[in-house]
Amino acid sequence: MQFRLLPLLAIASLFVHIPTVQAEPLEIAEDTEVEDVEASDTEADDEDEQEIDITVTGELLNQPLYAPFRREGTVRESTRPAYVINREQVEATGARTVDEALRYLPGIISEGTAGGQLGSLSGQFMRGGNTERVLVLLDGRPLNDVGFFGGFDLSQFSTDIIEQIEVVPGGGSTLYGSDAIGGVINIITRLPKEEGNKILPSFGFGSFGEDRQTLQMIGRNGSWGWVLGYNRIDSESDFPFEINDGQFSFEDSTADDVSFEIDDRRDNADVLYNNASAKIIGDLSDRHRLTFSALYLDKDLGVPRGVPIPVSGSVGNFNSLTPNARQNTREWLLDLTWEFNMGNGDDSILTAKTSFDSRNYDFEDPDPSGSRDKVDRTGIGFQLQHNWQLAENQRLNYGFDYRSVDAENRTSSGGGPEVENYDGNISQGALFARYQLDFSPNLSAHVGVRQDFSSIEEGDVTSPSVGARWGITETTTLRANYGRSFRAPLLVNLEGLAAFNIEGNSELEAERGDSFDVGLDQQLGDRGLLRLTYFINDVDDLITFESGSPSTYRNIGRVRTTGIEAALNFQVFKNVFLMANYTLNDPEIKSDANREIVGNEFSFRGADILNVGISYEIPTGLFVGVFLHNVSDRFTNNTNTETLTAYTTVDLKLRVPIGDRLAVNASWDNIFNEQFQEFPGWPGLGSNARIGLHLNF
């Protein structure tokens, strides 16, 4: 693994800063902590100190954070490595979807799995877990689609509704239950913060026929607040590409040297978003708050075919699709939350949340057979939790979760009758508790446990966790964590897809994971922060798809992923920041009934990610940044005979304020037109640009 550590060693030679610093880095809130800066007795010294008013250390460690605690906290308090994308960063980088906003973070591989165009299916990989093993939360409640294939497509979320995105690698089942084997992503929606009403329209256009319009109204009047929004994105998304044998390699006993080159244009890749949101907050009294949220996500897109490349059994070559294949997803996500302040301040808060989801997936391939696949899901959920400050140094968080999902999948072909693949229910309930004890301001520990009950066989699991944080000095902190996690089988795993000749497996075991990590947070004066984490994530009975006649699902014995997450941050000058982070993944199949794959790297999870960038920011909102994104080689099958080769892209981001009410955003991504594949037979997006206009009334 020595050659994989070279990028990490290169990072250590840089003074860097992660690009999560706010767009106004020189303004500081009254309660923001500024460390190791002595006040001067002279006016000149005061002016000099203002040049470094904000500290990288304070800005990163004091960021608000919810997911690791299931309550309000900060990055500084967390024993888990956690990375935050705030509203200012989203606006500065011009990210259109949550999937795009995750691009430059450590700890996560956020690459599309069905082509690089806008609207393509997202794929997030964390600590050896793929999309369905990364739990996605919306304001703290689970979104993973247990009635379909288990994951959640982050390309559905447009960023206009986003206040903050939290990424917490490592097993998170103690607080959140099933699917949090690789980590947790928590999407926090926007809140009305200021008295009065603001209207925020924006417009934009870009390469390959992209056209965007957004309208938001955010306001507060006394005890009531509101956020109303609509987002529309329309893009043709057809783009030229090149695929050659330099981007993909494979071992074939019948051909020692196969050379190929494809120069073509991606077609049937158009997409149309129509997303709407509403949030109403009412402070019924000093102790009671009621919040209603409604989110409608509609994404209609063409589904391009996989490009035929000479790979035996490649999962990327879906050549049966025609140029007219279409897909539509429509989702209603509704929440009602009641908060009751039972004590003084925030020492005893009871929260109850009810949710309702309606999700529809419709895939149609009209030629030549006229096939259609429909998946309808409805779900209800309930969360009850009590955050209780038992004493000044003790906090208890406990509660109850329940979720029930009805799912039906039907397929028709050639004008014939519909075939029912499955029609059933998944019900999940759980009791959980987390206790935190602060032995001193510099030493704290927590323990937690969760008992899940599921209607799915082998779904009843106990998930303990323990963690500690020790501030050795004022600038050096050690942290360590252990967590047990699990993932229950889905209806599609147990019952199969008869119309696609996929047989269910009623003997599947639930996946069980053990997640360990130990880390260091080292402050570099008041300008820099180094964060290092070494992790091990063991998963037993990992559920995988096995092709054949018929195809089916089975458990892999054990997969162990070891690796490093590194982020080094530094403010070089008053307005100049450098950034770099590196994620190393080594997922190894440790045991399995198929001895031929034991010792191999588990497919797709082995990519290492390097991000490097430099940005210039000033308090008026001007932002200029250049970011490099590198993805290493990775195997695409468990036999380790097929490899997607490494690629590097360079992006330019610009935000220019014009007065107090107008700002221009521009992006030029993949400046050097790097040609690569995100999935075998699915080309990534070449050089592309976009520009937008944002207004504030």
C-alpha positions as CSV (number, residue, x, y, z in Angstrom):
1,M,0.0,0.0,0.0
2,Q,3.0,2.3,-0.1
3,F,2.1,3.8,-3.4
4,R,-1.4,4.7,-2.2
5,L,0.1,6.7,0.7
6,L,2.0,9.0,-1.6
7,P,-0.9,11.5,-2.1
8,L,-1.3,11.6,1.7
9,L,2.4,12.5,2.1
10,A,2.0,15.2,-0.5
11,I,-0.8,16.7,1.5
12,A,1.4,17.0,4.6
13,S,3.6,19.4,2.7
14,L,0.8,21.8,2.1
15,F,-0.8,24.5,4.3
16,V,-4.4,23.8,3.5
17,H,-8.0,24.7,4.3
18,I,-11.0,22.6,3.5
19,P,-13.5,24.5,1.3
20,T,-16.2,24.6,3.9
21,V,-15.2,28.0,5.1
22,Q,-18.0,30.4,4.9
23,A,-18.2,32.9,2.0
24,E,-17.7,35.7,4.4
25,P,-14.6,34.5,6.3
26,L,-13.6,37.7,8.0
27,E,-16.9,38.3,9.8
28,I,-17.4,36.6,13.1
29,A,-20.4,36.0,15.3
30,E,-20.3,37.2,18.8
31,D,-20.4,33.7,20.2
32,T,-17.7,32.3,17.9
33,E,-14.6,31.2,19.7
34,V,-11.3,32.8,18.7
35,E,-8.3,31.1,20.2
36,D,-4.8,32.3,20.9
37,V,-5.3,35.8,19.6
38,E,-4.1,38.5,22.1
39,A,-5.7,41.9,22.0
40,S,-3.4,44.8,21.2
41,D,-3.2,48.0,23.1
42,T,-2.6,50.1,20.0
43,E,-5.1,51.0,17.3
44,A,-2.7,49.8,14.6
45,D,-2.4,46.4,16.3
46,D,-6.2,46.2,16.5
47,E,-6.5,46.8,12.7
48,D,-3.9,44.0,12.1
49,E,-5.8,41.6,14.3
50,Q,-9.0,42.3,12.3
51,E,-7.2,40.9,9.3
52,I,-7.3,37.4,10.9
53,D,-10.5,38.0,12.8
54,I,-11.9,34.6,11.9
55,T,-9.8,31.5,12.7
56,V,-9.9,28.4,10.6
57,T,-9.8,26.4,13.8
58,G,-12.8,28.2,15.3
59,E,-14.8,28.3,12.0
60,L,-14.5,24.5,11.5
61,L,-14.7,23.2,15.0
62,N,-17.6,25.5,16.0
63,Q,-19.8,24.5,13.1
64,P,-23.2,23.3,14.3
65,L,-23.7,19.6,14.0
66,Y,-26.7,17.3,14.6
67,A,-26.1,13.8,13.2
68,P,-23.5,12.3,15.6
69,F,-25.5,13.3,18.7
70,R,-29.1,13.3,17.4
71,R,-29.3,16.7,19.0
72,E,-27.7,20.1,18.5
73,G,-23.9,20.1,19.0
74,T,-20.7,21.2,17.3
75,V,-17.9,19.5,15.4
76,R,-15.6,20.2,18.3
77,E,-17.8,18.1,20.6
78,S,-18.0,15.1,18.3
79,T,-15.9,12.0,18.9
80,R,-16.7,11.0,15.3
81,P,-15.1,12.6,12.3
82,A,-17.7,14.8,10.7
83,Y,-17.6,17.2,7.7
84,V,-20.1,20.0,7.1
85,I,-21.2,21.9,4.0
86,N,-22.9,25.1,4.9
87,R,-25.2,27.3,2.9
88,E,-22.4,29.7,2.0
89,Q,-20.3,27.0,0.5
90,V,-23.2,25.7,-1.6
91,E,-23.7,29.2,-3.0
92,A,-20.0,29.9,-3.6
93,T,-19.4,26.6,-5.5
94,G,-22.7,26.7,-7.4
95,A,-23.6,23.1,-6.6
96,R,-27.0,22.3,-8.2
97,T,-27.7,19.0,-6.3
98,V,-26.7,17.5,-3.0
99,D,-24.7,14.9,-5.0
100,E,-22.6,17.7,-6.5
101,A,-22.2,19.4,-3.1
102,L,-20.4,16.4,-1.7
103,R,-17.7,16.3,-4.4
104,Y,-14.8,17.9,-2.4
105,L,-15.3,16.3,1.0
106,P,-13.1,13.6,2.6
107,G,-14.6,10.3,3.8
108,I,-17.0,9.9,0.9
109,I,-16.7,8.9,-2.8
110,S,-19.6,10.8,-4.5
111,E,-19.5,9.7,-8.1
112,G,-22.5,9.0,-10.4
113,T,-23.1,5.4,-11.3
114,A,-25.2,5.9,-14.5
115,G,-23.3,8.5,-16.4
116,G,-22.0,12.0,-15.6
117,Q,-24.8,14.2,-16.9
118,L,-27.1,16.2,-14.7
119,G,-29.8,14.0,-13.3
120,S,-27.8,10.7,-13.5
121,L,-28.2,8.3,-10.6
122,S,-25.9,9.3,-7.7
123,G,-23.6,6.8,-6.0
124,Q,-22.1,7.5,-2.6
125,F,-19.5,5.1,-1.1
126,M,-18.3,5.4,2.6
127,R,-15.9,3.1,4.4
128,G,-16.6,0.2,2.1
129,G,-20.4,0.7,2.0
130,N,-22.1,1.6,-1.2
131,T,-25.3,3.7,-1.7
132,E,-27.7,1.4,0.1
133,R,-25.3,1.1,3.1
134,V,-25.1,4.9,3.6
135,L,-28.1,6.2,5.5
136,V,-29.5,9.5,4.2
137,L,-31.5,11.6,6.6
138,L,-33.8,14.6,6.0
139,D,-33.8,16.9,9.1
140,G,-32.9,13.8,11.1
141,R,-35.4,11.3,9.8
142,P,-34.5,8.4,7.4
143,L,-35.0,8.6,3.7
144,N,-33.5,5.3,2.4
145,D,-35.9,3.6,0.0
146,V,-36.4,0.3,1.8
147,G,-39.3,-0.5,-0.6
148,F,-37.1,-0.4,-3.6
149,F,-33.3,-1.0,-3.7
150,G,-32.5,0.5,-0.3
151,G,-30.5,3.6,-1.1
152,F,-31.5,7.2,-1.9
153,D,-30.6,9.1,-5.1
154,L,-29.0,12.4,-3.9
155,S,-29.2,13.8,-7.4
156,Q,-32.9,14.3,-6.8
157,F,-32.3,17.0,-4.2
158,S,-31.7,20.5,-5.7
159,T,-29.6,22.6,-3.3
160,D,-32.0,25.6,-3.2
161,I,-33.7,24.1,-0.1
162,I,-30.5,23.2,1.7
163,E,-29.2,25.0,4.8
164,Q,-26.5,22.5,5.6
165,I,-25.2,19.0,4.8
166,E,-23.5,16.8,7.4
167,V,-21.4,13.8,6.4
168,V,-20.4,11.4,9.3
169,P,-18.4,8.3,8.2
170,G,-18.7,5.1,10.2
171,G,-21.4,2.9,11.6
172,G,-24.4,4.9,12.8
173,S,-27.0,2.2,13.7
174,T,-27.1,3.0,17.4
175,L,-28.9,6.3,16.8
176,Y,-30.5,5.6,13.4
177,G,-31.0,1.9,12.8
178,S,-30.7,0.0,9.5
179,D,-28.6,1.1,6.6
180,A,-26.0,3.2,8.5
181,I,-23.1,0.7,7.9
182,G,-20.9,3.0,5.9
183,G,-22.0,6.3,7.4
184,V,-24.7,8.9,7.7
185,I,-25.6,11.9,5.5
186,N,-27.9,14.4,7.1
187,I,-29.6,17.0,4.9
188,I,-30.8,20.0,6.9
189,T,-33.3,22.3,5.1
190,R,-33.4,26.1,5.3
191,L,-34.9,28.0,8.2
192,P,-36.4,31.5,8.5
193,K,-33.9,33.4,10.7
194,E,-34.7,37.1,10.3
195,E,-37.7,39.2,10.9
196,G,-39.4,40.3,7.7
197,N,-39.8,38.7,4.3
198,K,-37.2,38.0,1.5
199,I,-37.8,37.0,-2.1
200,L,-34.9,35.2,-3.7
201,P,-35.2,34.6,-7.4
202,S,-32.3,33.1,-9.4
203,F,-31.7,32.2,-13.1
204,G,-29.0,30.4,-14.9
205,F,-27.9,28.5,-18.0
206,G,-25.1,26.3,-19.0
207,S,-23.5,23.8,-21.4
208,F,-25.6,21.2,-23.2
209,G,-28.8,23.1,-23.1
210,E,-29.1,23.7,-19.3
211,D,-31.7,26.1,-18.1
212,R,-32.4,26.9,-14.4
213,Q,-35.0,29.0,-12.5
214,T,-35.5,29.2,-8.7
215,L,-37.9,31.2,-6.6
216,Q,-37.8,31.3,-2.8
217,M,-39.6,33.3,-0.2
218,I,-38.2,33.3,3.3
219,G,-39.6,35.3,6.2
220,R,-40.6,35.6,9.8
221,N,-43.4,37.6,11.5
222,G,-43.3,37.4,15.2
223,S,-43.8,33.8,16.3
224,W,-44.4,32.5,12.7
225,G,-41.9,31.8,10.0
226,W,-42.0,30.3,6.5
227,V,-39.8,29.1,3.7
228,L,-41.5,28.5,0.3
229,G,-39.6,27.5,-2.8
230,Y,-39.8,26.2,-6.4
231,N,-36.9,25.0,-8.5
232,R,-36.9,24.0,-12.2
233,I,-33.9,22.7,-14.0
234,D,-34.1,21.6,-17.7
235,S,-31.1,20.2,-19.6
236,E,-30.6,18.4,-22.8
237,S,-27.4,16.8,-21.3
238,D,-26.3,15.2,-24.6
239,F,-22.5,15.5,-24.6
240,P,-19.6,14.2,-26.7
241,F,-17.3,11.6,-25.1
242,E,-14.4,9.3,-25.8
243,I,-13.8,5.8,-24.4
244,N,-10.6,3.9,-25.0
245,D,-8.6,1.0,-23.5
246,G,-6.6,3.5,-21.5
247,Q,-9.7,4.2,-19.3
248,F,-10.5,0.5,-18.8
249,S,-8.5,-2.7,-18.5
250,F,-9.5,-6.3,-18.1
251,E,-8.0,-9.7,-18.0
252,D,-9.2,-12.2,-20.6
253,S,-7.6,-15.6,-21.2
254,T,-8.6,-15.4,-24.9
255,A,-7.2,-12.0,-25.6
256,D,-4.0,-10.7,-24.1
257,D,-4.2,-7.3,-25.7
258,V,-7.5,-5.7,-26.8
259,S,-7.4,-2.2,-28.1
260,F,-10.5,-0.1,-28.7
261,E,-11.5,3.6,-29.1
262,I,-15.0,5.0,-29.2
263,D,-15.7,8.6,-30.1
264,D,-19.4,9.4,-29.9
265,R,-22.1,11.6,-28.4
266,R,-24.3,10.8,-25.4
267,D,-27.9,10.9,-26.4
268,N,-31.3,10.5,-24.6
269,A,-29.7,12.0,-21.5
270,D,-32.1,14.9,-21.0
271,V,-33.5,15.7,-17.6
272,L,-36.3,18.0,-16.2
273,Y,-36.5,18.8,-12.5
274,N,-39.7,20.3,-10.9
275,N,-39.1,20.5,-7.2
276,A,-41.2,22.5,-4.7
277,S,-40.9,22.9,-0.9
278,A,-42.8,24.5,2.0
279,K,-41.9,24.9,5.6
280,I,-44.1,26.6,8.2
281,I,-42.8,27.2,11.8
282,G,-45.0,28.4,14.6
283,D,-43.8,29.2,18.1
284,L,-47.0,28.4,19.9
285,S,-45.6,29.6,23.2
286,D,-42.2,30.0,24.9
287,R,-42.1,26.2,25.3
288,H,-43.9,24.8,22.3
289,R,-42.9,24.9,18.6
290,L,-44.7,23.3,15.7
291,T,-43.0,22.8,12.3
292,F,-44.7,21.5,9.1
293,S,-42.5,20.6,6.1
294,A,-43.6,19.5,2.6
295,L,-41.2,18.6,-0.1
296,Y,-42.1,17.5,-3.7
297,L,-39.3,16.0,-5.9
298,D,-40.1,15.3,-9.6
299,K,-37.3,14.2,-11.9
300,D,-38.1,13.1,-15.5
301,L,-35.2,11.9,-17.6
302,G,-34.0,10.0,-20.5
303,V,-32.0,6.9,-19.8
304,P,-29.1,6.5,-22.2
305,R,-27.8,3.1,-23.2
306,G,-24.5,1.8,-21.9
307,V,-21.7,2.1,-24.4
308,P,-20.7,-1.3,-25.7
309,I,-17.1,-2.0,-24.7
310,P,-15.4,-5.4,-25.1
311,V,-15.8,-6.6,-21.5
312,S,-17.1,-10.1,-20.7
313,G,-20.2,-9.8,-18.4
314,S,-19.7,-6.1,-17.7
315,V,-22.5,-4.7,-15.6
316,G,-22.2,-1.4,-17.5
317,N,-23.4,-2.5,-20.9
318,F,-27.1,-2.2,-20.8
319,N,-27.4,-2.5,-24.5
320,S,-31.0,-3.8,-24.4
321,L,-32.1,-0.2,-23.7
322,T,-33.3,1.8,-26.6
323,P,-32.7,5.5,-27.4
324,N,-36.2,6.2,-26.2
325,A,-36.1,4.8,-22.7
326,R,-37.5,7.1,-20.0
327,Q,-37.6,7.3,-16.2
328,N,-39.7,9.4,-13.9
329,T,-39.5,9.7,-10.1
330,R,-42.1,11.6,-8.1
331,E,-41.8,11.9,-4.3
332,W,-43.9,13.6,-1.6
333,L,-42.0,13.9,1.7
334,L,-44.1,15.4,4.5
335,D,-43.2,16.0,8.2
336,L,-44.9,17.4,11.2
337,T,-42.6,18.1,14.2
338,W,-43.6,19.2,17.8
339,E,-40.9,20.4,20.2
340,F,-41.7,20.9,23.9
341,N,-39.2,22.6,26.2
342,M,-39.9,20.8,29.5
343,G,-37.2,22.5,31.6
344,N,-35.1,25.6,31.8
345,G,-33.2,26.7,28.7
346,D,-32.5,23.6,26.6
347,D,-31.9,21.1,29.5
348,S,-35.0,19.1,28.8
349,I,-36.5,19.0,25.3
350,L,-39.1,16.5,24.1
351,T,-39.4,16.1,20.3
352,A,-42.1,14.2,18.4
353,K,-42.0,13.9,14.6
354,T,-44.5,12.2,12.3
355,S,-43.8,11.7,8.6
356,F,-45.6,10.5,5.5
357,D,-43.9,9.6,2.2
358,S,-45.4,8.8,-1.2
359,R,-42.9,7.6,-3.9
360,N,-43.5,6.6,-7.5
361,Y,-40.9,5.2,-9.9
362,D,-41.9,4.6,-13.5
363,F,-39.5,3.2,-16.1
364,E,-40.6,2.7,-19.7
365,D,-38.7,1.3,-22.7
366,P,-41.1,1.6,-25.6
367,D,-39.0,-0.2,-28.2
368,P,-38.9,-3.0,-29.2
369,S,-41.0,-4.8,-26.6
370,G,-42.7,-1.9,-24.9
371,S,-41.6,-2.9,-21.4
372,R,-42.6,-0.9,-18.3
373,D,-41.5,-1.1,-14.7
374,K,-43.5,0.6,-11.8
375,V,-42.6,0.7,-8.1
376,D,-45.1,2.5,-5.8
377,R,-44.2,3.0,-2.1
378,T,-46.1,4.7,0.7
379,G,-44.6,5.1,4.2
380,I,-45.4,6.5,7.6
381,G,-42.9,7.2,10.4
382,F,-42.8,8.3,14.0
383,Q,-39.9,9.5,16.1
384,L,-40.1,10.4,19.8
385,Q,-37.0,11.5,21.7
386,H,-36.1,13.2,24.9
387,N,-32.8,15.2,25.2
388,W,-32.2,15.6,28.9
389,Q,-29.3,17.5,30.6
390,L,-29.1,15.4,33.8
391,A,-26.4,17.6,35.3
392,E,-23.9,20.1,34.0
393,N,-21.6,17.3,32.8
394,Q,-24.2,14.6,31.9
395,R,-26.6,14.3,29.1
396,L,-29.0,11.5,28.2
397,N,-30.7,11.2,24.8
398,Y,-33.3,8.4,24.5
399,G,-36.4,7.6,22.4
400,F,-38.4,5.4,20.1
401,D,-38.5,5.2,16.3
402,Y,-41.1,3.5,14.1
403,R,-41.3,3.3,10.3
404,S,-43.7,1.3,8.0
405,V,-43.4,1.1,4.2
406,D,-45.8,-0.6,1.8
407,A,-44.2,-1.4,-1.6
408,E,-45.4,-2.8,-4.8
409,N,-43.4,-3.6,-8.0
410,R,-45.1,-4.5,-11.3
411,T,-43.6,-5.1,-14.7
412,S,-45.3,-5.4,-18.1
413,S,-43.8,-6.2,-21.5
414,G,-45.0,-6.3,-25.1
415,G,-48.4,-5.1,-24.3
416,G,-49.0,-8.1,-22.1
417,P,-50.4,-8.3,-18.6
418,E,-48.5,-6.9,-15.6
419,V,-46.4,-9.3,-13.6
420,E,-46.2,-8.7,-9.9
421,N,-42.6,-8.9,-8.6
422,Y,-43.4,-8.2,-5.0
423,D,-46.2,-6.6,-2.9
424,G,-45.4,-6.4,0.8
425,N,-44.7,-4.4,3.9
426,I,-41.6,-3.6,5.9
427,S,-42.2,-2.4,9.5
428,Q,-39.3,-1.3,11.7
429,G,-39.4,-0.2,15.3
430,A,-36.6,0.6,17.8
431,L,-35.7,1.8,21.3
432,F,-32.4,3.7,21.7
433,A,-30.4,5.6,24.3
434,R,-27.2,7.5,24.4
435,Y,-25.5,8.8,27.6
436,Q,-22.7,11.3,27.6
437,L,-20.4,12.1,30.5
438,D,-18.0,15.0,30.6
439,F,-15.3,14.1,33.1
440,S,-13.7,17.5,32.6
441,P,-13.8,20.2,29.9
442,N,-11.1,18.2,28.1
443,L,-12.3,14.6,28.6
444,S,-15.7,13.2,27.6
445,A,-17.1,9.8,26.8
446,H,-20.4,8.3,25.6
447,V,-22.1,5.0,25.5
448,G,-25.2,4.0,23.5
449,V,-27.4,1.1,22.6
450,R,-30.3,0.4,20.2
451,Q,-32.7,-2.5,19.9
452,D,-34.4,-2.8,16.5
453,F,-37.4,-4.9,15.7
454,S,-38.3,-5.6,12.1
455,S,-41.0,-7.5,10.2
456,I,-38.3,-8.8,7.9
457,E,-36.7,-12.1,8.9
458,E,-33.3,-11.6,10.7
459,G,-34.1,-7.9,11.2
460,D,-34.0,-7.9,15.1
461,V,-30.6,-6.5,16.1
462,T,-28.9,-4.9,19.1
463,S,-26.5,-2.1,18.2
464,P,-24.2,-0.8,20.9
465,S,-21.6,2.0,20.6
466,V,-19.0,3.8,22.7
467,G,-16.8,6.8,22.0
468,A,-14.4,9.1,23.8
469,R,-12.7,12.5,23.2
470,W,-9.6,13.7,25.1
471,G,-8.1,17.2,24.8
472,I,-4.5,16.4,25.6
473,T,-3.6,20.1,25.3
474,E,-5.5,23.2,24.2
475,T,-4.6,22.4,20.6
476,T,-4.4,18.6,20.4
477,T,-7.5,16.3,20.7
478,L,-7.6,12.5,20.4
479,R,-10.9,10.7,19.6
480,A,-11.9,7.1,19.3
481,N,-15.1,5.2,18.5
482,Y,-16.7,1.8,18.2
483,G,-20.1,1.1,16.8
484,R,-22.1,-2.0,15.8
485,S,-24.3,-1.5,12.8
486,F,-26.6,-3.6,10.6
487,R,-28.7,-3.6,7.4
488,A,-31.9,-5.8,7.1
489,P,-32.7,-7.5,3.8
490,L,-35.2,-5.8,1.5
491,L,-38.3,-7.2,-0.1
492,V,-36.5,-7.3,-3.5
493,N,-33.8,-9.4,-1.9
494,L,-36.2,-11.9,-0.3
495,E,-38.8,-12.1,-3.1
496,G,-36.8,-11.3,-6.2
497,L,-37.9,-9.8,-9.6
498,A,-39.7,-12.6,-11.5
499,A,-40.1,-10.4,-14.6
500,F,-36.3,-10.0,-14.8
501,N,-35.5,-13.7,-14.0
502,I,-34.1,-12.7,-10.6
503,E,-34.9,-15.2,-7.9
504,G,-35.4,-14.1,-4.3
505,N,-33.5,-15.7,-1.4
506,S,-35.6,-16.2,1.8
507,E,-32.5,-17.5,3.6
508,L,-30.6,-14.2,3.6
509,E,-29.0,-13.0,6.8
510,A,-29.0,-9.4,7.9
511,E,-25.7,-7.6,7.4
512,R,-23.8,-6.8,10.6
513,G,-20.9,-4.4,10.8
514,D,-18.3,-3.4,13.4
515,S,-16.9,0.0,12.9
516,F,-13.7,1.3,14.6
517,D,-11.9,4.6,14.2
518,V,-9.3,6.6,16.1
519,G,-8.4,10.1,15.2
520,L,-6.4,13.3,15.9
521,D,-7.5,16.9,15.6
522,Q,-4.4,19.2,15.7
523,Q,-4.9,22.9,15.7
524,L,-2.2,24.9,13.9
525,G,-2.3,28.1,15.8
526,D,-5.5,30.0,15.0
527,R,-5.1,29.6,11.3
528,G,-5.0,25.9,10.7
529,L,-6.5,22.5,11.5
530,L,-5.2,19.0,10.8
531,R,-7.7,16.1,11.1
532,L,-6.5,12.5,10.7
533,T,-8.7,9.4,11.1
534,Y,-7.7,5.7,10.8
535,F,-10.7,3.3,10.5
536,I,-11.6,-0.3,10.2
537,N,-15.1,-1.4,9.1
538,D,-15.9,-5.1,9.2
539,V,-19.2,-6.3,7.6
540,D,-20.4,-9.9,7.9
541,D,-23.0,-11.4,5.6
542,L,-22.9,-8.6,3.1
543,I,-25.8,-9.0,0.7
544,T,-24.7,-9.0,-2.9
545,F,-26.2,-9.7,-6.3
546,E,-25.1,-12.8,-8.2
547,S,-25.8,-13.1,-11.9
548,G,-26.7,-16.4,-13.4
549,S,-29.7,-18.3,-14.7
550,P,-31.6,-17.3,-12.7
551,S,-29.8,-14.5,-10.9
552,T,-30.2,-14.2,-7.2
553,Y,-29.0,-12.5,-4.0
554,R,-26.6,-14.1,-1.5
555,N,-24.5,-13.2,1.6
556,I,-20.7,-12.7,1.3
557,G,-18.9,-14.0,4.4
558,R,-16.9,-11.0,5.6
559,V,-15.6,-7.8,4.0
560,R,-13.1,-5.6,5.9
561,T,-12.3,-2.1,4.9
562,T,-9.4,-0.2,6.3
563,G,-8.3,3.2,5.5
564,I,-7.4,6.8,6.3
565,E,-9.3,10.1,6.1
566,A,-7.1,13.2,6.2
567,A,-8.0,16.9,6.0
568,L,-5.5,19.7,6.5
569,N,-6.6,23.3,6.6
570,F,-4.8,26.6,6.6
571,Q,-5.4,30.2,6.1
572,V,-2.3,31.5,4.3
573,F,-3.1,35.2,4.1
574,K,-5.9,37.4,5.0
575,N,-8.2,36.2,2.2
576,V,-6.3,33.3,0.7
577,F,-7.0,29.7,1.7
578,L,-5.5,26.4,0.5
579,M,-7.3,23.1,0.9
580,A,-6.6,19.4,0.6
581,N,-8.0,16.2,1.8
582,Y,-7.4,12.5,1.0
583,T,-9.4,9.4,1.6
584,L,-7.7,6.0,1.3
585,N,-9.9,2.8,1.1
586,D,-8.8,-0.8,1.1
587,P,-11.9,-3.1,1.1
588,E,-10.8,-6.7,1.2
589,I,-13.0,-9.8,1.0
590,K,-11.8,-11.8,4.1
591,S,-14.0,-14.9,3.9
592,D,-16.6,-16.3,1.5
593,A,-18.0,-19.6,0.2
594,N,-16.4,-18.7,-3.1
595,R,-12.7,-19.1,-2.2
596,E,-11.6,-17.7,-5.5
597,I,-12.5,-14.2,-4.4
598,V,-11.1,-14.3,-0.9
599,G,-8.3,-11.8,-0.5
600,N,-9.6,-9.7,-3.4
601,E,-10.7,-6.1,-3.3
602,F,-14.4,-5.7,-3.1
603,S,-15.7,-4.1,-6.3
604,F,-16.0,-0.3,-6.7
605,R,-15.3,0.4,-3.0
606,G,-11.5,0.6,-3.4
607,A,-11.2,4.1,-5.0
608,D,-9.0,6.6,-3.2
609,I,-10.0,10.3,-3.4
610,L,-7.7,13.3,-3.4
611,N,-9.0,16.9,-3.4
612,V,-6.8,20.0,-3.6
613,G,-7.8,23.6,-4.1
614,I,-7.0,27.2,-3.5
615,S,-9.6,30.0,-2.9
616,Y,-9.7,33.7,-2.5
617,E,-12.5,35.1,-0.4
618,I,-13.4,38.6,1.0
619,P,-16.2,39.7,3.4
620,T,-18.3,41.3,0.6
621,G,-18.9,37.8,-0.7
622,L,-16.4,37.6,-3.6
623,F,-15.2,34.0,-4.0
624,V,-12.7,32.6,-6.5
625,G,-11.7,29.0,-6.2
626,V,-9.8,26.3,-8.2
627,F,-10.3,22.7,-7.2
628,L,-8.6,19.5,-8.3
629,H,-10.4,16.2,-7.9
630,N,-8.6,12.9,-8.4
631,V,-10.1,9.4,-8.3
632,S,-7.7,6.4,-8.3
633,D,-8.0,3.1,-10.1
634,R,-10.7,0.7,-8.8
635,F,-11.8,-2.8,-9.6
636,T,-15.4,-3.2,-10.9
637,N,-15.8,-6.9,-10.1
638,N,-15.0,-9.1,-7.1
639,T,-12.7,-11.3,-9.3
640,N,-10.5,-8.2,-9.8
641,T,-10.2,-8.8,-13.5
642,E,-11.8,-5.5,-14.6
643,T,-10.4,-2.1,-13.7
644,L,-11.5,1.5,-14.2
645,T,-8.4,3.7,-14.4
646,A,-7.7,6.8,-12.5
647,Y,-8.8,10.3,-13.6
648,T,-8.3,13.9,-12.5
649,T,-10.5,16.9,-13.1
650,V,-9.9,20.6,-12.4
651,D,-12.8,23.0,-11.7
652,L,-13.1,26.8,-11.4
653,K,-15.7,28.4,-9.2
654,L,-16.6,32.1,-9.1
655,R,-19.0,34.2,-7.2
656,V,-19.2,38.0,-7.7
657,P,-21.5,40.2,-5.6
658,I,-22.8,43.3,-7.4
659,G,-24.2,45.6,-4.7
660,D,-26.3,44.2,-1.8
661,R,-29.0,42.6,-3.9
662,L,-27.3,40.9,-6.8
663,A,-24.7,38.2,-7.2
664,V,-23.3,36.3,-10.2
665,N,-22.2,32.7,-10.0
666,A,-20.1,30.9,-12.6
667,S,-18.5,27.5,-12.8
668,W,-16.2,25.9,-15.4
669,D,-15.9,22.2,-14.5
670,N,-13.4,19.7,-16.0
671,I,-11.5,22.5,-17.5
672,F,-9.0,20.2,-19.4
673,N,-11.8,18.0,-20.8
674,E,-10.6,14.8,-19.0
675,Q,-12.3,11.7,-20.6
676,F,-13.2,9.0,-18.1
677,Q,-15.8,6.5,-17.1
678,E,-17.8,6.5,-13.8
679,F,-19.1,3.0,-14.5
680,P,-18.1,0.5,-17.2
681,G,-19.7,1.8,-20.4
682,W,-21.0,5.0,-18.8
683,P,-18.8,8.0,-19.7
684,G,-18.3,10.9,-17.4
685,L,-19.0,14.5,-18.3
686,G,-16.3,16.4,-20.2
687,S,-15.6,20.2,-20.0
688,N,-18.8,22.1,-19.2
689,A,-19.6,25.6,-17.9
690,R,-22.6,27.4,-16.4
691,I,-23.5,30.9,-15.1
692,G,-26.3,32.1,-12.8
693,L,-27.8,35.3,-11.5
694,H,-29.0,35.5,-7.9
695,L,-31.3,38.3,-6.6
696,N,-32.4,39.4,-3.1
697,F,-35.4,41.5,-2.5
